[in-house]
Amino acid sequence: MRQSKVIGSILDAVNVAAVALIVAVCVEMSKDTLTDWRTTLIAIASILIVVRYKKVNSAFIVLGGAIVGYLLTFV
């Protein structure tokens, strides 16, 4: 299907639309969830880990964020 120009263009447009939708949802979710310095710190650390270590399982990032969030409640 990728060999056809028309269907290839349609698939490219669907990919772009999916990425745009994901970005829009992330922006809306960040407005509601990043309310203080703790959540912002966890979000920035998670993004840095994902960018730096591309093969890290996302479950470990979620688990690490939960642990750090719990520990930051004592600060």
Beta strands, then each sheet from edge to edge (+ up, - down):
end
